[in-house]
Structures are given as C-alpha cells and as structure tokens.
C-alpha cells in the first residue's frame, strides 16, 4: 500500500494534532538526575545513560516528524539534580551522523563551543570552560564535552549549541517595545501581525520611524496578509511616510541565533529616544523589520530548515502561500514597499558556521557605479566595527548561482538575489556572523564632529569593542558574545548614516579616507583592479587549458615548447570572412602530420560575429582535455567553455582554406559521414559549412573513439 503524500492541506490537519506535542522536546529521569528539552528551542529526542557520569544524547533532524533531512546540529537541554563537588560528568551528543563527511563538520571540530547558563544564579549565557571534543568515524559523529557541577542540586543548568533566543523571547521583546513606545511623542512604533506560519505561530512586521513626513494615507491592503484586515474597506494599517524605507529580516534559518542578537543591537539604537544616531535614522528613514521568518523551526530547535524540511532562503523567487507563508509575506510586503515608497536597502541577517568573523554577501552588478555603491556600504560598516571584515565580503557573480547539492536549489532564490531581481536596488545584502569566533582585524579611529572637526570620543574609549580580556577556552581567538553581536548591529546603523552622509559624529574624517567621496573612489579602484586581475586569470587559465594541453604543472621550458602564443599577442582586427591560421611556423615538426596532436590543435578556427553559427569567437583545445571531460561527463562531451571576450579575436593572417579541406578529404569515409551528420542543415553558406567542418575536425579523436554508428555525444 502506497504511503499517502503529505500535501499542505493534510499537513495542516496533522498540525492541529501535533502543535502542542513536539518530538524534539522531551524529559528524562535517571534517579535524582532530570534531563529535559521541554521548552522553546529545546532539541533532544533520546538520552541513554552509559555509566553513572556518562550520557549519550540524540537530537532530532530538521523537519521531523514530517520530513527527515540531513540538517542536524542544534541542541538545547537542561539538567538538574546533580550533586555538587562530584567529579566531571561527560555528555556526548550524536549530532552530525548525517554530516560526517561534510566540510562544516571539520569546522565544528576546531571552533565548536557549548554555551551554559545556570538558573537562577547566572543572568547571562557564557561558554563552558572545558574544551569541546569532536569524534567522527564511518558510522557516527559525536560532539563531546564534560562539566563539573559546582552549583546547588536544585539549580537548573542549561547547555546549548549557541546563545539561544527563541520564539517566546522575540514575542516578549516585541510586546515590551510596544508597551514602552505606545503613543510615544518622538518614535512611531507599529507592531502588525503579517500572518501565521504553518504551525500557526505569529509572523510579525515591525515599523519604526518618527512622526516627520507622515501622510494621511494608509498603507494598502495586501491579499492573504494581515488577518486583522478583513477587506479593503475596513483595513486600517499604518501610515505612509514620504521618506525612504530600509528592510531587515532575521532567522530564516532557525539555528542562526546570531542574527537575532545583531537585530537586537539595531533595535536598541532605533528605539532609544535619547540616542543621537537613532534620532537621525528615524528622521530620515522608515524601518520595516520581520524578526522571525521561521518561527516553527526556532521553537522546535531546528538548525536550518522549516517544519516541512525546506530551506526557506531558496524560495524567494516564487514562494507559495500554502508552503512557505513567511517568505510569501516578506516578498509581498517588499514589493508593496517598492511601489508605495522608496525601498533603498535590504539586509537579511544570518549566521555562519565555517567562515570566521562578520561579513556581507552582496550581488555582482554590471553597472560600475551601482557596484561602487554596493561595495561602499560594507566598507563603511567595517570602519565602525572591529569585528566586521570587509576583506571577507563577497560580491561574486558565482555566489549568486551556487547550487545546493542536497536539494538542487540555487541561490537565485535567496533573499538578496531575488529582491535585487525584483526591485533593482543595488544595496541588497546577506549579513553573516560566525557563531563563536571574531577576527577583530580592524583598527578603530576617533569619532569626530563632522562640522567642527573636534574629537567627540577617542577610539580606545569604546570599551564595547576594545576589551582585551575576551579569551576563549583552548584558543587564541576572540570569542563572540551576545554583546559582540549587538555591537555589529549598532555598527550597521552608524554605517547607514555614514553611507548616506547624514552622520554628525563620524569616524570617517579621522580614517585614512577622510570622506565618503574618497571611499567611493577607493571602491572604484578596487573594482577595476579586481576586474583587471580577473581578466589576467582568465587569460592564464585559457592558455593553460587550450595552449598547455593536459593542464598539468610543467617546468618553464616545457611550457614554452608546448604552448601557442598567448591571446594577448594576437591583435584584434576587423574581418568579414572566416580565417584560419596554420601553426606550422610555430611547430615545424607538425608540418607533415594530418592528424590532431594530443597537445596542440593544428588549426585554430577564429570566426567573426556575423557568421550565423552557434559557436564562440575561438576554438582551441586538445584531446587530453576531451579525455578528462569524457571521464567526468559520460553522457555528453560539450565544447570547452571559453571565457567571454568583449570583442572578437581575429588573426591577421589568412591561410588557404584548400589546405584544411585537403586534410578533411584525407579523413576516413566513416569519419566524414559523421562530421557531415553533425553539421547543421541550416548552414547554407559554403564558408560557414567549411567552418563547421573545421570545427568538427577539432573533435576528430573523440569521434574516432566512438564505436557506435550513431554518436550519442554532443560535439
């Protein structure tokens, strides 16, 4: 009997029964010792006592019980009942068995830390003083730590993957802000229910600004959003402001708690009526914030996916209301903001497990002045934070198209790429912070009054960032704390003011740049330099692949003997016909040969753009390259990918086509038939047909190796 497919409607019916029961949240008793995960963000499904002081715990994979996935890292549990002063107790968690060969598993081994909080003694979370041990073999991966209890047996000791900040914490925080800022004379604060998650948890939209530039017009009704708005006539949403809008979102991946703490730093400035930075930000911008994009995953203690086992940060391109409601809400709100007001900045807050420090992912924009603006904001943020590393920021086009191996989904469905495609704003980012390690590479400068030039605050007086006493157990790195994450959020706020040149007290005048104009000029130089280096690398890679044969490292003498002249040595000329270049001058030993060499192509075909044939400007290669491609791609052998050139490369010399056709006539009859079969029927011009035949000669050896009369490989 076939298992019934889990549709969204069936899922919602199951949710009604399982909403209060969560597999990842259980309680276990071993004599006087009680181990529990029955709370928000808790995740322990099984506990086994190996000995009196040794326990093995198992966590739930993301998506369970509805869909088991390969994401399994977050843990949070509490222990009570241990006697004080006893020797160390050891805990082992089977956390990463499905990721035993994943790259990030090696990272956990180096930097993993467990956070601890003792209730009621401790007010804040901290790292356990003992080192973390990570063991991995063919069948299981274990993260192991030990702890000696020195507190009362009635105290509750919490252990967690990172500093937790759950769904209930966010709801409590938003409620307190709403109560404190209700009818505030200088702060406009609006808390709206955008909708519900699959498990009927709240997805809220927060609006923060001041009362300036407020119009009498209300924000429009959006279908399927804002349950309090039953219809267009009775819908009374917030007011529309005639100033730009900045959008923040957080926790699309539930285990990335650093995102919430960065957002808390932003909220601290925006909701402080006495903070000068907050006043300037509220005066000039409207801030729209979604604190939790994945409330179900946060509550259940998942690491990366939602309840259906989906990575929600891959569905921004076309989210479904029934399956990804939070992303659907966010996308609809952003599109509406882009129409009714000017959306100028989008930042999605995340955490990172493998790359240390804090940094941003941006998009690769073809228009240079847009790319300058795209890179300028992260650079300014780095001037206001020790931990924000501009050198780690990535604006590569390849980073916009990376495909997930497990799901096959690409990053064109992530927030920053999809929002840029929909709105066209250059400032669309993903902000990432490592869970535990800060690099602290930057040197802060003095805060200076922009008008007078007087020093407002010395750099060394910023104790939030310059405290030298932060040392992590077993490492020489600077650990991230909750305050570190919040400081990065504050630096984002100050960086926004500096970027738009609205800041009255800034670090930029005392920096090496001196002004935003110089920062933009520096970014332009950096873009041009990276572009120049990329072109050089493309040419070098081109020469290695298409001139050097099998692309293996050789000494300089052999490279000179094997390689053709580089592309840079071929001048560009206008040409209305197809030209061929003999390599006999460069390779005298090849003059009497009629077959293709394994290391060098006898004739390089260079085609002008006006030829109606689906090929690029140049075709160069070797049979060794084709061997490698044949091994890697058993189904297809495609022409080698050649870097795109802005202008066609045409050789200045013209050798006679008859020589090429003579070589073609000398080929075996079966090979000629295959070459003709591969030639498109739409190629009518004689010269074009000859070009196509010459192109196929490039793959002669590949064709000869094929035994079948009907070649399956694409040539």
Phi, psi and omega in degrees: 000127182289142178286137184291133181291138182275096177272163179303321180293318177295323178299316181297325177292322177291327181298323180300328180274330188253006184298319182274341180256125182234124184298331183280355185239106185220174179225139182224143180236135176229086185069237179277349183271131178237125178245127187222149170229025182275071176195171179303132182073003179290143179207094168210122182260338183205144178227131176235133179267112180282316177213188184299326185238026183222122183232143173243129183240150179235136180257166179270138174288153177302137178094342178291142009269006187274322180205119181279130181240179180269008181265118187202094182217324187288139172216147177202120180210164179236154180226138174217154176104356178285145179280141181288143174085357178289161177298175184302141172254135185253135179237130176238132181242128175278086191258323194235036181298325180279348179246028188296337179251007183286149180300321184291341177296325177290328178292318179302322181300327183275320193238004184297137176221146176253135179266150182222146174213129180256123180254127011259007187295314186266139174269332185235160174280152178211167177279145175291145183289339182278155178286157176261137178248137182237117180246139182217136174219195185289336187250331187208154174234134184233137168254128190232135173215161179228156184209138177256119183284123177237022181246179179293149180293343178272349179287150178256120182255120181260137173238137185212155178301320177208180179296115186281149172210099193267184180299315180293327176296318180294315179300318179295318180297315180294324177296319179294319178296319179297318180292321183285326186256011179295126180056036179287142186286334183245350182236128173264113181235123180230128178247115183241146173271104181289327180167195183238151175283182179299328179261021174065035171261154189286138169243110190254151175242125181251135176241128180226129174194194170249187186271002179285150178058030178273133178261172177276350182281141180264156176294145189287160175289138177239123182300136178076355179252163175054081183304333179291338177270093183291323180207176184294328185286318184267357184287122176233091178267196182287170180281154175268135179248143181269056175213161186298158183243140175240133185244128174242142172222158187210155172060041169291332169255114194296329182281353184273072186291338178303329179299320180294322181288325173297317177297324178297324175295322176295315180296326180299320178285317185292331184257007177268112183293342183260353181282127183293322177297318179298321179298315181294321180294315180293328181290326189254347185219159167251129182253124175249129188225132168248105186291327182226114175268344182225066184295327179295314179296323178296312183295320184280355180077032175280163183261315188223330186259176175261191184296329179274004180079021181260142169276100188298339180279020172236011185239014180291337182294316180210074182287147178259133180299322183284335187248324179232067186299321183295319178290324176299315179298312182299317181294318179295319180295316181295317178297322178292320178296323180293336179273315186274333179218173185270105175279120186246342185209135176229125178227121175257124188268133183221179169229157185231140183261339189249337182251124184288158176085190179239138185200179180232148166257126176240177181267160176265115184251137184284328180281125192292322181291331174290321178292327175299313178295325180297322182270340185291320182297310176302325178296319180293320178299322180295335178285344182251006182215134175291326188274340183279120187253106181292328181295339178274347181293144182237131176234031185280144177293326180297330180286352176268353187231012181297137181256133175289130182292325186283323185250339184082000179281145182253168183282000172290351174261003178279167189301306188295324181285314182294320180293321177295319179296325183277321187255334182080008180285132181289332184269077178233117192226161162244122178261126184242139173230136175294150183295323190229332192251130172248140183276323182052057181271336188278153174250118181285149174248173183290149173275125188240142172291122187296324183281312186266337183082005180282148179283121179272319180212132176288150182297321182288347179278353178277082186292338179298332184247342187250014179294117184277000188266008181274108180226129180271144181300128175079003180224168174253014181274165175266119185281150171278137171243176176302319180295327178296315178297317180296324179296324177297320176298321177294322178296326176298317179298313180294322179297324177297317178296317179295319183297318179270009177055046179249355186280134177268337178231106191229158174271347185297316180301330180268359179275179180291342183271316177088332181200163177293329179299317179291327177296318179294321177297320178295321178294323178296318177297319180296318178297314180295322179293317178296323179294319179296316179295321179296321178294320177296316180296322178297317179294318179296316178296322178298314181294321180295319186281318189256345177250331186266005176079246190278008172065023177265154181292129179229168175283167187297324182294318180290326178295321180294325181286326186269336192268144171282167176302142182293162181300325183297339180275357180260112182289152177275130177222150176283138183210136182260000181225169179282137180236147176240148179236121176284143178260015184296327180294322180280332184229080182301328183291347182268358191296324184266005181264144179247001179251164181282139177282155177285346183244342184215142177277132184295318182231126179265125184264123180238123191240137179282157184296340185282353179282128184275075180215136185284064176228170180266189185292330185214150175229115175223148180180191180209160180291333178294325175295319180293326176298316181295318180292328179291325176292318184282328180237098182283336184272326185222146168239102182266156176301145180302143179283125182250138180304138178294132177250145182293323181232150182294143177263115183240131180285144182285338183266151181235108174270159184289139180290336182299327180296320179293315182294330176296319177296324178295319181294333181282351180288155176300153184298320181298322180293318180298321178298318179295320179295319178294321179297326181281347180279133183295141178291339182282353180278102187263318183299140181298316181295324180292320178297318179297322178296318180295319179295319177297321177299320182288332176298334176302330182252025185303313183296323179296322179290319181295329180289338183283121183278329184292148178286337177250094184297133179269340183282143174279132183241000000 
